Each structure stands twice: as C-alpha cells, then as structure tokens.
Amino acid sequence: MATFAIGDVQGCFSALLRLIEQIRFDPSRDRLWFVGDLVNRGPDSLSVLRYIKGLGSAAVTVLGNHDLHLLAIAADITKPGRKDTVQDVLQAPDRDELMTWLRHQPLVYVADGHILLHAGLLPQWTVAQTQQLAREVEAVLRSPRYPEFLGYLYEVGYRENSGPRRWTDSLTGHERLGVIANALTKLRVCSTEGDMGLSYKGAPHAAPPGLIPWFHVPDRKSAEVTVVCGHWAALGLHILDNLLVLDSGYIWGQQLTAVRLEDRQVFQVSNREPA
Ligand SMILES: [Mn+2]
C-alpha cells in the first residue's frame, strides 16, 4: 500500500490520468490525497470530479479556493468570470450530486503524521486546533445554511483575495469562519503575527515588506507535523522536512506532481503547451 499526494489538478483530467498511470495506482490497495482545487481553469473539471468521487475511500480531497468558487457559482452566489471553466459541471445531469459531494469534502485531513490542506495554516494554530476550526466551516458547508456563508465570503471579497485576515480566538460568526476559510484555502504569506497578505501570489522572495511564507514564520505551532498543501504555483514544488507544497503549475504550462508519502519519491507529468 502506498499513499500518493497530488497537487492542484484544476480540471486537467488527461494529465491526471497520465499521472495515475505513471504511479501505477491500484485503488484496491493505494490511496490518493488531493490538495484541492480539483476544478477550474483547465478543460475538464467535470471528469475530474466524477473520477475522484468514483474512487470512494481510495481518495481523500480537501477543498481549495476554486472548489469553493464552483460551489458559490452553483449556489448562484456569484457568476462565472472570464477565466472560469466550470460550465461543463454546471450543465451536467449529475451536477447536484457532484455539488453535494463536493461540499461534504473536508478542509483539513490529518493522518499518518501529515496534515493535508489546500493553502496554509496560521502560525498560532496547532494541528489539533486547525482540525477543530476546519470542522466549524465544514459543518456550515454541509448544512442548509451554506449559501448564506458563501454569500458572506463573496460579499467581503473572497474572489478579490480580501476579507477577514486576522485571527483571534474571540472571533465569532461569519467573520470567524471567514478567517478560517481564507487561511486554509488562500494563505501564502503573512506577518510574523499571522496577519494574512491574501492578495500576494508571486514568488516568496518578492513578497511585500513584512510578509513571509506562512511556513517560515518562526515558532509556527504546527511545525512538528508535515503539512501537505498546494495553491502556490509561483513557489512551485517545494519540499522541506515538514512540508510538501505540490502546486507545480500544470495549468501554467509546468507539471502536475505526485509525491509518494512513504519514501517521498516524486512523479510528474508535464504540460508542453502553455494553458
Ligand atoms: Mn488554490
């Protein structure tokens, strides 16, 4: 048995199939962990969703910002933008089933000394606390109140990378859930106090003054567990003792990456034609 963590697929189904073939994935024995952003920007989000849903317990995925964006579009909270490529999902006969499945996926998954999430976690959060905070957002996404919460997120600028960006334990209501969702699905850089700089997407060394990659904040309380994440294409594949960042930018003409967690062997398929 092996567990393969796979980076941001973003609707690139044929690349995913090539990668799965390369790693010789056997669903009766192996596990796939997806860092989220299964959909959008790429050509075939519908097939990606159907495939991963069909894997059942052989696959684990956490929700990324593009997955939440699709849920918001499907719930009529927002309209697809110029670069969104999710029409195939919206028009599918199994759309409702897929959207229900998607909003029941977790934001955080912890197993075997690893924590799987899409973007990052705040320096003041322990792994146990992160899990607990994720459960708060997951409970709302799985409830009939989820359009209300997504409506709030979009109203405060989720799409424009703004919204609540500073954690305190005393936060309540939508603002609390908003900070949790922003960290787990959008965080790349923050201050040493954990204030998120949500709009910065570039390379780590060029970040605005006072902002550093979330995983470099000194005394980060989750440092004893290996974080498996994606979301940061400009960073690329980035592997440290306690970190696997797997968005290697397939959608931007680079690679789709899988890492076998047991021995950290890296597998990649390349996108020769820039998307
Ligand atoms: Mn992302």
Residues whose N, C-alpha, C, O or C-beta is under 5 A from the ligand:
A	BS01	MN	D37 G64 N65 T185 H231
